[in-house]
């Protein structure tokens, strides 16, 4: 993220706090960016009113849009006071994510920022269906921002997964690291790159040995305890080689390269807390996206903003 000329901010008229706007102002000052405030509105009550003629419905719809535009204008004035160029746009559209994606393409935005929030009752981040759809299909980098995070991105963490290279574009991991490093350099912050991998558990390893040995114990087969230790060592070596290959071009200190054994859905949120991370950078394959249970568990638990980088996979 060497340059950032246009930032598209998706505002939420149902919330008092607008963390997406706060982060957009912060980034716009650092990158000398232009901000566009965007609002996609829809009122089911107006649509379902059977007493409106088509002309009355259009008039009521326009009146509703105008009222929301006045609300949006107050935030435009707030941005202008910061010395940042700012446009506004409001559309009548449902669902929200489709409107945001279309607007991002039309405006040639280089970054989309949308607010999300922490759910105190269940003690996790709450992602709406629109959030998940944007993570899956937003054509430009997307930040999901929360009010609980600090005003600046001082500590950035790039999460990569070289072990799944066949399931994604070859350059995605490098692209994630490149964006994280360039962003941290621009913001004067620190960056770490991490990867978590999980070996087959010993119990499963033993069970496989029993099954393949047709009644023989695991120590009688190639999947015994000694072989398991060799497997874990070889897996670590293989993972480290792949990890080092990706991070080598960025000349990171050893302390900023984090390779650990364990379940990603457990370790990654723990790393975010351990390193006091403000922004987690991760990647998606365009149009397949973060839809697995592991990804959902990770994003539900991390207490920081998330920057999603999408790339399209070509078969």
Phi and psi in degrees as GROMACS dihedral restraints (atoms count N, CA, C in turn):
[ dihedral_restraints ]
;  ai    aj    ak    al  type     phi  dphi    fc
    3     4     5     6     1   -74.0    20    10
    4     5     6     7     1   -35.9    20    10
    6     7     8     9     1  -133.0    20    10
    7     8     9    10     1   157.1    20    10
    9    10    11    12     1  -152.1    20    10
   10    11    12    13     1    83.2    20    10
   12    13    14    15     1   -80.2    20    10
   13    14    15    16     1   -37.7    20    10
   15    16    17    18     1  -131.0    20    10
   16    17    18    19     1   128.2    20    10
   18    19    20    21     1  -116.9    20    10
   19    20    21    22     1   126.8    20    10
   21    22    23    24     1   -99.7    20    10
   22    23    24    25     1   122.6    20    10
   24    25    26    27     1  -111.6    20    10
   25    26    27    28     1   120.1    20    10
   27    28    29    30     1   -92.5    20    10
   28    29    30    31     1   109.4    20    10
   30    31    32    33     1   -90.5    20    10
   31    32    33    34     1   157.6    20    10
   33    34    35    36     1  -119.0    20    10
   34    35    36    37     1   107.8    20    10
   36    37    38    39     1   -69.7    20    10
   37    38    39    40     1   -10.5    20    10
   39    40    41    42     1   -93.4    20    10
   40    41    42    43     1     4.1    20    10
   42    43    44    45     1  -126.8    20    10
   43    44    45    46     1   143.9    20    10
   45    46    47    48     1   -74.8    20    10
   46    47    48    49     1   -45.6    20    10
   48    49    50    51     1   -82.2    20    10
   49    50    51    52     1   143.4    20    10
   51    52    53    54     1  -128.4    20    10
   52    53    54    55     1    72.5    20    10
   54    55    56    57     1   -59.2    20    10
   55    56    57    58     1   -29.1    20    10
   57    58    59    60     1   -61.5    20    10
   58    59    60    61     1   -39.8    20    10
   60    61    62    63     1   -68.7    20    10
   61    62    63    64     1   -40.9    20    10
   63    64    65    66     1   -59.6    20    10
   64    65    66    67     1   -43.7    20    10
   66    67    68    69     1   -71.0    20    10
   67    68    69    70     1   -33.7    20    10
   69    70    71    72     1   -64.9    20    10
   70    71    72    73     1   -42.5    20    10
   72    73    74    75     1   -62.3    20    10
   73    74    75    76     1   -43.5    20    10
   75    76    77    78     1   -59.0    20    10
   76    77    78    79     1   -48.8    20    10
   78    79    80    81     1   -70.5    20    10
   79    80    81    82     1   -37.5    20    10
   81    82    83    84     1   -62.0    20    10
   82    83    84    85     1   -38.2    20    10
   84    85    86    87     1   -65.5    20    10
   85    86    87    88     1   -39.7    20    10
   87    88    89    90     1   -72.9    20    10
   88    89    90    91     1   -35.5    20    10
   90    91    92    93     1  -103.8    20    10
   91    92    93    94     1    -1.3    20    10
   93    94    95    96     1    57.0    20    10
   94    95    96    97     1    51.7    20    10
   96    97    98    99     1   -95.3    20    10
   97    98    99   100     1   162.7    20    10
   99   100   101   102     1  -101.4    20    10
  100   101   102   103     1   137.7    20    10
  102   103   104   105     1  -108.4    20    10
  103   104   105   106     1   138.0    20    10
  105   106   107   108     1  -120.0    20    10
  106   107   108   109     1   122.4    20    10
  108   109   110   111     1   -88.7    20    10
  109   110   111   112     1   128.7    20    10
  111   112   113   114     1  -125.8    20    10
  112   113   114   115     1   138.8    20    10
  114   115   116   117     1  -137.5    20    10
  115   116   117   118     1   123.6    20    10
  117   118   119   120     1  -107.2    20    10
  118   119   120   121     1   119.3    20    10
  120   121   122   123     1  -118.4    20    10
  121   122   123   124     1   156.0    20    10
  123   124   125   126     1  -163.4    20    10
  124   125   126   127     1   132.5    20    10
  126   127   128   129     1  -122.9    20    10
  127   128   129   130     1   107.5    20    10
  129   130   131   132     1   -64.1    20    10
  130   131   132   133     1   -31.7    20    10
  132   133   134   135     1   -61.6    20    10
  133   134   135   136     1   -39.7    20    10
  135   136   137   138     1   -68.9    20    10
  136   137   138   139     1   -42.6    20    10
  138   139   140   141     1   -64.2    20    10
  139   140   141   142     1   -38.0    20    10
  141   142   143   144     1   -89.6    20    10
  142   143   144   145     1     2.5    20    10
  144   145   146   147     1   -74.8    20    10
  145   146   147   148     1   111.4    20    10
  147   148   149   150     1   -78.2    20    10
  148   149   150   151     1    -8.1    20    10
  150   151   152   153     1   -93.7    20    10
  151   152   153   154     1    -6.0    20    10
  153   154   155   156     1   -83.4    20    10
  154   155   156   157     1   135.3    20    10
  156   157   158   159     1   -76.1    20    10
  157   158   159   160     1   170.9    20    10
  159   160   161   162     1   -61.6    20    10
  160   161   162   163     1   -37.6    20    10
  162   163   164   165     1   -68.0    20    10
  163   164   165   166     1   -42.1    20    10
  165   166   167   168     1   -65.6    20    10
  166   167   168   169     1   -37.9    20    10
  168   169   170   171     1   -63.4    20    10
  169   170   171   172     1   -45.2    20    10
  171   172   173   174     1   -62.7    20    10
  172   173   174   175     1   -38.6    20    10
  174   175   176   177     1   -66.8    20    10
  175   176   177   178     1   -42.3    20    10
  177   178   179   180     1   -65.9    20    10
  178   179   180   181     1   -40.8    20    10
  180   181   182   183     1   -62.2    20    10
  181   182   183   184     1   -44.3    20    10
  183   184   185   186     1   -66.0    20    10
  184   185   186   187     1   -36.8    20    10
  186   187   188   189     1   -63.0    20    10
  187   188   189   190     1   -40.3    20    10
  189   190   191   192     1   -65.5    20    10
  190   191   192   193     1   -43.4    20    10
  192   193   194   195     1   -61.5    20    10
  193   194   195   196     1   -41.9    20    10
  195   196   197   198     1   -63.4    20    10
  196   197   198   199     1   -39.0    20    10
  198   199   200   201     1   -65.6    20    10
  199   200   201   202     1   -39.1    20    10
  201   202   203   204     1   -70.2    20    10
  202   203   204   205     1   -31.8    20    10
  204   205   206   207     1   -66.5    20    10
  205   206   207   208     1   -37.5    20    10
  207   208   209   210     1   -62.4    20    10
  208   209   210   211     1   -40.1    20    10
  210   211   212   213     1   -63.6    20    10
  211   212   213   214     1   -42.2    20    10
  213   214   215   216     1   -65.3    20    10
  214   215   216   217     1   -35.6    20    10
  216   217   218   219     1   -62.5    20    10
  217   218   219   220     1   -32.3    20    10
  219   220   221   222     1   -62.1    20    10
  220   221   222   223     1   -35.6    20    10
  222   223   224   225     1   -76.6    20    10
  223   224   225   226     1   -31.7    20    10
  225   226   227   228     1   -61.0    20    10
  226   227   228   229     1   -41.4    20    10
  228   229   230   231     1   -64.3    20    10
  229   230   231   232     1   -37.2    20    10
  231   232   233   234     1   -63.0    20    10
  232   233   234   235     1   -41.6    20    10
  234   235   236   237     1   -67.7    20    10
  235   236   237   238     1   -41.5    20    10
  237   238   239   240     1   -60.2    20    10
  238   239   240   241     1   -35.9    20    10
  240   241   242   243     1   -62.5    20    10
  241   242   243   244     1   -23.1    20    10
  243   244   245   246     1   -86.3    20    10
  244   245   246   247     1     2.6    20    10
  246   247   248   249     1    76.8    20    10
  247   248   249   250     1    25.7    20    10
  249   250   251   252     1  -112.6    20    10
  250   251   252   253     1   132.7    20    10
  252   253   254   255     1   -64.5    20    10
  253   254   255   256     1   138.7    20    10
  255   256   257   258     1  -150.2    20    10
  256   257   258   259     1   129.7    20    10
  258   259   260   261     1  -111.2    20    10
  259   260   261   262     1   165.0    20    10
  261   262   263   264     1  -131.4    20    10
  262   263   264   265     1   151.4    20    10
  264   265   266   267     1  -149.3    20    10
  265   266   267   268     1   141.8    20    10
  267   268   269   270     1  -136.8    20    10
  268   269   270   271     1   134.1    20    10
  270   271   272   273     1  -131.7    20    10
  271   272   273   274     1   155.2    20    10
  273   274   275   276     1   -95.3    20    10
  274   275   276   277     1   109.1    20    10
  276   277   278   279     1  -162.0    20    10
  277   278   279   280     1   146.8    20    10
  279   280   281   282     1  -147.1    20    10
  280   281   282   283     1   134.6    20    10
  282   283   284   285     1   -81.6    20    10
  283   284   285   286     1   163.3    20    10
  285   286   287   288     1   -59.4    20    10
  286   287   288   289     1   -45.8    20    10
  288   289   290   291     1   -61.7    20    10
  289   290   291   292     1   -34.5    20    10
  291   292   293   294     1   -64.1    20    10
  292   293   294   295     1   -40.9    20    10
  294   295   296   297     1   -65.4    20    10
  295   296   297   298     1   -40.5    20    10
  297   298   299   300     1   -65.3    20    10
  298   299   300   301     1   -45.0    20    10
  300   301   302   303     1   -61.4    20    10
  301   302   303   304     1   -44.9    20    10
  303   304   305   306     1   -63.5    20    10
  304   305   306   307     1   -42.8    20    10
  306   307   308   309     1   -65.7    20    10
  307   308   309   310     1   -39.5    20    10
  309   310   311   312     1   -60.4    20    10
  310   311   312   313     1   -39.5    20    10
  312   313   314   315     1   -69.0    20    10
  313   314   315   316     1   -45.9    20    10
  315   316   317   318     1   -65.6    20    10
  316   317   318   319     1   -40.1    20    10
  318   319   320   321     1   -86.2    20    10
  319   320   321   322     1    -5.7    20    10
  321   322   323   324     1    56.8    20    10
  322   323   324   325     1    39.2    20    10
  324   325   326   327     1   -65.3    20    10
  325   326   327   328     1   145.6    20    10
  327   328   329   330     1  -100.4    20    10
  328   329   330   331     1    -7.8    20    10
  330   331   332   333     1  -156.9    20    10
  331   332   333   334     1   138.3    20    10
  333   334   335   336     1  -113.1    20    10
  334   335   336   337     1   135.1    20    10
  336   337   338   339     1  -124.2    20    10
  337   338   339   340     1   129.3    20    10
  339   340   341   342     1  -133.1    20    10
  340   341   342   343     1   145.2    20    10
  342   343   344   345     1   -80.1    20    10
  343   344   345   346     1   143.7    20    10
  345   346   347   348     1  -133.6    20    10
  346   347   348   349     1  -176.3    20    10
  348   349   350   351     1  -153.8    20    10
  349   350   351   352     1   162.9    20    10
  351   352   353   354     1   -88.2    20    10
  352   353   354   355     1   136.9    20    10
  354   355   356   357     1   -99.1    20    10
  355   356   357   358     1   102.3    20    10
  357   358   359   360     1   -64.2    20    10
  358   359   360   361     1   -28.7    20    10
  360   361   362   363     1   -66.3    20    10
  361   362   363   364     1   -42.1    20    10
  363   364   365   366     1  -105.5    20    10
  364   365   366   367     1     6.3    20    10
  366   367   368   369     1    54.0    20    10
  367   368   369   370     1    49.5    20    10
  369   370   371   372     1  -153.4    20    10
  370   371   372   373     1   167.4    20    10
  372   373   374   375     1   -71.9    20    10
  373   374   375   376     1   139.0    20    10
  375   376   377   378     1  -105.6    20    10
  376   377   378   379     1   113.6    20    10
  378   379   380   381     1  -103.3    20    10
  379   380   381   382     1   127.1    20    10
  381   382   383   384     1   -79.8    20    10
  382   383   384   385     1   165.8    20    10
  384   385   386   387     1   -56.3    20    10
  385   386   387   388     1   -34.8    20    10
  387   388   389   390     1   -65.1    20    10
  388   389   390   391     1   -37.9    20    10
  390   391   392   393     1   -59.2    20    10
  391   392   393   394     1   -48.4    20    10
  393   394   395   396     1   -64.4    20    10
  394   395   396   397     1   -39.0    20    10
  396   397   398   399     1   -66.6    20    10
  397   398   399   400     1   -37.6    20    10
  399   400   401   402     1   -68.7    20    10
  400   401   402   403     1   -40.2    20    10
  402   403   404   405     1   -59.5    20    10
  403   404   405   406     1   -34.3    20    10
  405   406   407   408     1   -76.4    20    10
  406   407   408   409     1   -38.0    20    10
  408   409   410   411     1  -132.0    20    10
  409   410   411   412     1     3.9    20    10
  411   412   413   414     1   -64.8    20    10
  412   413   414   415     1   126.4    20    10
  414   415   416   417     1   -77.1    20    10
  415   416   417   418     1    -9.3    20    10
  417   418   419   420     1  -126.9    20    10
  418   419   420   421     1   165.0    20    10
  420   421   422   423     1   -52.4    20    10
  421   422   423   424     1   141.9    20    10
  423   424   425   426     1  -127.6    20    10
  424   425   426   427     1   129.5    20    10
  426   427   428   429     1  -109.1    20    10
  427   428   429   430     1   128.0    20    10
  429   430   431   432     1  -102.0    20    10
  430   431   432   433     1   115.4    20    10
  432   433   434   435     1  -109.1    20    10
  433   434   435   436     1   146.6    20    10
  435   436   437   438     1  -123.2    20    10
  436   437   438   439     1   151.3    20    10
  438   439   440   441     1   -71.4    20    10
  439   440   441   442     1   -21.4    20    10
  441   442   443   444     1   -74.4    20    10
  442   443   444   445     1   -14.7    20    10
  444   445   446   447     1   -83.4    20    10
  445   446   447   448     1   161.3    20    10
  447   448   449   450     1   -70.8    20    10
  448   449   450   451     1   173.8    20    10
  450   451   452   453     1   -75.6    20    10
  451   452   453   454     1   -16.6    20    10
  453   454   455   456     1  -131.9    20    10
  454   455   456   457     1   160.0    20    10
  456   457   458   459     1   -98.7    20    10
  457   458   459   460     1    86.1    20    10
  459   460   461   462     1   -87.4    20    10
  460   461   462   463     1   -32.8    20    10
  462   463   464   465     1  -126.1    20    10
  463   464   465   466     1   115.4    20    10
  465   466   467   468     1  -113.9    20    10
  466   467   468   469     1   138.7    20    10
  468   469   470   471     1  -125.9    20    10
  469   470   471   472     1   122.7    20    10
  471   472   473   474     1   -98.5    20    10
  472   473   474   475     1   116.9    20    10
  474   475   476   477     1   -97.8    20    10
  475   476   477   478     1   118.7    20    10
  477   478   479   480     1  -120.9    20    10
  478   479   480   481     1   169.1    20    10
  480   481   482   483     1  -148.8    20    10
  481   482   483   484     1    77.3    20    10
  483   484   485   486     1   -66.1    20    10
  484   485   486   487     1   -14.4    20    10
  486   487   488   489     1   -73.0    20    10
  487   488   489   490     1   -17.4    20    10
  489   490   491   492     1  -111.5    20    10
  490   491   492   493     1    38.8    20    10
  492   493   494   495     1   -67.4    20    10
  493   494   495   496     1   -22.3    20    10
  495   496   497   498     1   -75.9    20    10
  496   497   498   499     1   -16.5    20    10
  498   499   500   501     1   -94.5    20    10
  499   500   501   502     1     5.7    20    10
  501   502   503   504     1  -153.2    20    10
  502   503   504   505     1   168.1    20    10
  504   505   506   507     1   -58.8    20    10
  505   506   507   508     1   144.4    20    10
  507   508   509   510     1   -59.0    20    10
  508   509   510   511     1   -35.0    20    10
  510   511   512   513     1   -94.2    20    10
  511   512   513   514     1     5.3    20    10
  513   514   515   516     1   -61.2    20    10
  514   515   516   517     1   -47.1    20    10
  516   517   518   519     1   -61.1    20    10
  517   518   519   520     1   -43.4    20    10
  519   520   521   522     1   -63.2    20    10
  520   521   522   523     1   -36.4    20    10
  522   523   524   525     1   -65.8    20    10
  523   524   525   526     1   -39.0    20    10
  525   526   527   528     1   -62.0    20    10
  526   527   528   529     1   -49.0    20    10
  528   529   530   531     1   -64.7    20    10
  529   530   531   532     1   -42.9    20    10
  531   532   533   534     1   -58.9    20    10
  532   533   534   535     1   -44.7    20    10
  534   535   536   537     1   -65.0    20    10
  535   536   537   538     1   -41.7    20    10
  537   538   539   540     1   -65.2    20    10
  538   539   540   541     1   -43.4    20    10
  540   541   542   543     1   -67.1    20    10
  541   542   543   544     1   -47.4    20    10
  543   544   545   546     1   -65.2    20    10
  544   545   546   547     1   -36.4    20    10
  546   547   548   549     1   -66.3    20    10
  547   548   549   550     1   -44.0    20    10
  549   550   551   552     1   -65.6    20    10
  550   551   552   553     1   -37.0    20    10
  552   553   554   555     1   -63.6    20    10
  553   554   555   556     1   -43.0    20    10
  555   556   557   558     1   -66.3    20    10
  556   557   558   559     1   -37.9    20    10
  558   559   560   561     1   -91.0    20    10
  559   560   561   562     1    -2.8    20    10
  561   562   563   564     1    69.6    20    10
  562   563   564   565     1    30.2    20    10
  564   565   566   567     1  -103.9    20    10
  565   566   567   568     1  -168.6    20    10
  567   568   569   570     1  -115.0    20    10
  568   569   570   571     1   151.9    20    10
  570   571   572   573     1  -133.4    20    10
  571   572   573   574     1   140.9    20    10
  573   574   575   576     1  -126.4    20    10
  574   575   576   577     1   150.1    20    10
  576   577   578   579     1  -120.7    20    10
  577   578   579   580     1   131.6    20    10
  579   580   581   582     1  -136.2    20    10
  580   581   582   583     1   155.2    20    10
  582   583   584   585     1  -145.6    20    10
  583   584   585   586     1   132.6    20    10
  585   586   587   588     1  -112.2    20    10
  586   587   588   589     1   137.9    20    10
  588   589   590   591     1  -135.4    20    10
  589   590   591   592     1   148.6    20    10
  591   592   593   594     1  -125.1    20    10
  592   593   594   595     1   114.8    20    10
  594   595   596   597     1   -68.8    20    10
  595   596   597   598     1   163.3    20    10
  597   598   599   600     1   -60.9    20    10
  598   599   600   601     1   134.1    20    10
  600   601   602   603     1   -65.6    20    10
  601   602   603   604     1   153.0    20    10
  603   604   605   606     1   -62.5    20    10
  604   605   606   607     1   -37.0    20    10
  606   607   608   609     1   -62.4    20    10
  607   608   609   610     1   -44.3    20    10
  609   610   611   612     1   -65.1    20    10
  610   611   612   613     1   -40.8    20    10
  612   613   614   615     1   -56.3    20    10
  613   614   615   616     1   -45.3    20    10
  615   616   617   618     1   -64.8    20    10
  616   617   618   619     1   -42.8    20    10
  618   619   620   621     1   -62.0    20    10
  619   620   621   622     1   -39.5    20    10
  621   622   623   624     1   -63.3    20    10
  622   623   624   625     1   -40.2    20    10
  624   625   626   627     1   -61.3    20    10
  625   626   627   628     1   -43.6    20    10
  627   628   629   630     1   -59.6    20    10
  628   629   630   631     1   -46.3    20    10
  630   631   632   633     1   -65.6    20    10
  631   632   633   634     1   -43.9    20    10
  633   634   635   636     1   -75.6    20    10
  634   635   636   637     1   -23.8    20    10
  636   637   638   639     1   -84.3    20    10
  637   638   639   640     1    -3.3    20    10
  639   640   641   642     1    50.5    20    10
  640   641   642   643     1    58.3    20    10
  642   643   644   645     1   100.7    20    10
  643   644   645   646     1   -18.6    20    10
  645   646   647   648     1   -75.5    20    10
  646   647   648   649     1   146.6    20    10
  648   649   650   651     1   -68.6    20    10
  649   650   651   652     1   160.1    20    10
  651   652   653   654     1   -61.2    20    10
  652   653   654   655     1   -28.1    20    10
  654   655   656   657     1   -73.9    20    10
  655   656   657   658     1   -17.0    20    10
  657   658   659   660     1   -85.9    20    10
  658   659   660   661     1   -10.5    20    10
  660   661   662   663     1  -115.0    20    10
  661   662   663   664     1   174.4    20    10
  663   664   665   666     1   -72.3    20    10
  664   665   666   667     1    -4.1    20    10
  666   667   668   669     1  -108.8    20    10
  667   668   669   670     1    37.5    20    10
  669   670   671   672     1   -80.2    20    10
  670   671   672   673     1  -175.4    20    10
  672   673   674   675     1   -62.3    20    10
  673   674   675   676     1   -44.5    20    10
  675   676   677   678     1   -63.1    20    10
  676   677   678   679     1   -40.1    20    10
  678   679   680   681     1   -67.7    20    10
  679   680   681   682     1   -31.8    20    10
  681   682   683   684     1   -64.5    20    10
  682   683   684   685     1   -44.2    20    10
  684   685   686   687     1   -61.9    20    10
  685   686   687   688     1   -38.7    20    10
  687   688   689   690     1   -66.5    20    10
  688   689   690   691     1   -38.3    20    10
  690   691   692   693     1   -61.8    20    10
  691   692   693   694     1   -44.5    20    10
  693   694   695   696     1   -63.8    20    10
  694   695   696   697     1   -41.9    20    10
  696   697   698   699     1   -64.1    20    10
  697   698   699   700     1   -43.0    20    10
  699   700   701   702     1   -67.0    20    10
  700   701   702   703     1   -38.6    20    10
  702   703   704   705     1   -62.5    20    10
  703   704   705   706     1   -44.2    20    10
  705   706   707   708     1   -60.9    20    10
  706   707   708   709     1   -42.5    20    10
  708   709   710   711     1   -62.1    20    10
  709   710   711   712     1   -44.7    20    10
  711   712   713   714     1   -64.3    20    10
  712   713   714   715     1   -43.7    20    10
  714   715   716   717     1   -65.0    20    10
  715   716   717   718     1   -40.2    20    10
  717   718   719   720     1   -66.2    20    10
  718   719   720   721     1   -39.7    20    10
  720   721   722   723     1   -62.4    20    10
  721   722   723   724     1   -43.7    20    10
  723   724   725   726     1   -67.9    20    10
  724   725   726   727     1   -40.5    20    10
  726   727   728   729     1   -64.4    20    10
  727   728   729   730     1   -48.2    20    10
  729   730   731   732     1   -62.7    20    10
  730   731   732   733     1   -34.9    20    10
  732   733   734   735     1   -63.2    20    10
  733   734   735   736     1   -37.7    20    10
  735   736   737   738     1   -73.8    20    10
  736   737   738   739     1   -42.7    20    10
  738   739   740   741     1   -86.1    20    10
  739   740   741   742     1   -15.2    20    10
  741   742   743   744     1   -53.6    20    10
  742   743   744   745     1   -43.8    20    10
  744   745   746   747     1   -63.7    20    10
  745   746   747   748     1   -13.5    20    10
  747   748   749   750     1   -99.4    20    10
  748   749   750   751     1    -1.3    20    10
  750   751   752   753     1    50.2    20    10
  751   752   753   754     1    48.6    20    10
  753   754   755   756     1   -83.1    20    10
  754   755   756   757     1   143.7    20    10
  756   757   758   759     1   -60.3    20    10
  757   758   759   760     1   152.1    20    10
  759   760   761   762     1   -56.9    20    10
  760   761   762   763     1   -35.2    20    10
  762   763   764   765     1   -68.1    20    10
  763   764   765   766     1   -14.6    20    10
  765   766   767   768     1  -101.1    20    10
  766   767   768   769     1     6.1    20    10
  768   769   770   771     1  -112.0    20    10
  769   770   771   772     1   118.5    20    10
  771   772   773   774     1  -119.6    20    10
  772   773   774   775     1   108.9    20    10
  774   775   776   777     1  -121.2    20    10
  775   776   777   778     1   114.6    20    10
  777   778   779   780     1  -135.0    20    10
  778   779   780   781     1   148.5    20    10
  780   781   782   783     1   -89.1    20    10
  781   782   783   784     1   128.3    20    10
  783   784   785   786     1   155.6    20    10
  784   785   786   787     1   174.6    20    10
  786   787   788   789     1   -75.0    20    10
  787   788   789   790     1   126.8    20    10
  789   790   791   792     1   -56.7    20    10
  790   791   792   793     1   -39.3    20    10
  792   793   794   795     1   -66.1    20    10
  793   794   795   796     1   -18.8    20    10
  795   796   797   798     1   -96.9    20    10
  796   797   798   799     1   -45.9    20    10
  798   799   800   801     1   -73.2    20    10
  799   800   801   802     1   -41.0    20    10
  801   802   803   804     1   -62.6    20    10
  802   803   804   805     1   -47.7    20    10
  804   805   806   807     1   -60.1    20    10
  805   806   807   808     1   -34.3    20    10
  807   808   809   810     1   -67.7    20    10
  808   809   810   811     1   -38.0    20    10
  810   811   812   813     1   -64.8    20    10
  811   812   813   814     1   -41.5    20    10
  813   814   815   816     1   -57.5    20    10
  814   815   816   817     1   -41.3    20    10
  816   817   818   819     1   -74.0    20    10
  817   818   819   820     1   -42.2    20    10
  819   820   821   822     1   -61.3    20    10
  820   821   822   823     1   -40.8    20    10
  822   823   824   825     1   -96.7    20    10
  823   824   825   826     1     7.8    20    10
  825   826   827   828     1    54.4    20    10
  826   827   828   829     1    51.9    20    10
  828   829   830   831     1   -76.9    20    10
  829   830   831   832     1   135.9    20    10
  831   832   833   834     1   -96.1    20    10
  832   833   834   835     1   -31.0    20    10
  834   835   836   837     1  -140.4    20    10
  835   836   837   838     1   122.4    20    10
  837   838   839   840     1   -99.8    20    10
  838   839   840   841     1   122.8    20    10
  840   841   842   843     1  -105.0    20    10
  841   842   843   844     1   124.8    20    10
  843   844   845   846     1  -140.5    20    10
  844   845   846   847     1   171.7    20    10
  846   847   848   849     1  -121.8    20    10
  847   848   849   850     1   153.9    20    10
  849   850   851   852     1  -130.7    20    10
  850   851   852   853     1   153.4    20    10
  852   853   854   855     1   -90.4    20    10
  853   854   855   856     1   120.1    20    10
  855   856   857   858     1   -52.8    20    10
  856   857   858   859     1   126.7    20    10
  858   859   860   861     1    74.5    20    10
  859   860   861   862     1     6.1    20    10
  861   862   863   864     1  -119.2    20    10
  862   863   864   865     1   -49.8    20    10
  864   865   866   867     1    72.6    20    10
  865   866   867   868     1  -174.3    20    10
  867   868   869   870     1   -84.9    20    10
  868   869   870   871     1    84.7    20    10
  870   871   872   873     1  -123.0    20    10
  871   872   873   874     1    -4.5    20    10
  873   874   875   876     1   -80.4    20    10
  874   875   876   877     1   160.8    20    10
  876   877   878   879     1   -64.8    20    10
  877   878   879   880     1   -34.3    20    10
  879   880   881   882     1   -62.3    20    10
  880   881   882   883     1   -47.1    20    10
  882   883   884   885     1   -62.4    20    10
  883   884   885   886     1   -41.1    20    10
  885   886   887   888     1   -63.6    20    10
  886   887   888   889     1   -40.7    20    10
  888   889   890   891     1   -64.1    20    10
  889   890   891   892     1   -40.8    20    10
  891   892   893   894     1   -62.7    20    10
  892   893   894   895     1   -51.8    20    10
  894   895   896   897     1   -70.2    20    10
  895   896   897   898     1   -27.9    20    10
  897   898   899   900     1   -68.3    20    10
  898   899   900   901     1   -23.3    20    10
  900   901   902   903     1  -104.6    20    10
  901   902   903   904     1   -19.9    20    10
  903   904   905   906     1   -76.7    20    10
  904   905   906   907     1   129.2    20    10
  906   907   908   909     1   -98.6    20    10
  907   908   909   910     1    63.0    20    10
  909   910   911   912     1  -157.7    20    10
  910   911   912   913     1   170.7    20    10
  912   913   914   915     1   -70.4    20    10
  913   914   915   916     1   156.2    20    10
  915   916   917   918     1  -123.3    20    10
  916   917   918   919     1   129.2    20    10
  918   919   920   921     1  -110.0    20    10
  919   920   921   922     1   116.6    20    10
  921   922   923   924     1  -103.2    20    10
  922   923   924   925     1   128.6    20    10
  924   925   926   927     1  -110.4    20    10
  925   926   927   928     1   120.9    20    10
  927   928   929   930     1  -102.0    20    10
  928   929   930   931     1   141.8    20    10
  930   931   932   933     1  -138.2    20    10
  931   932   933   934     1   146.1    20    10
  933   934   935   936     1   -88.6    20    10
  934   935   936   937     1   136.3    20    10
  936   937   938   939     1   -90.7    20    10
  937   938   939   940     1   132.7    20    10
  939   940   941   942     1  -111.6    20    10
  940   941   942   943     1   119.9    20    10
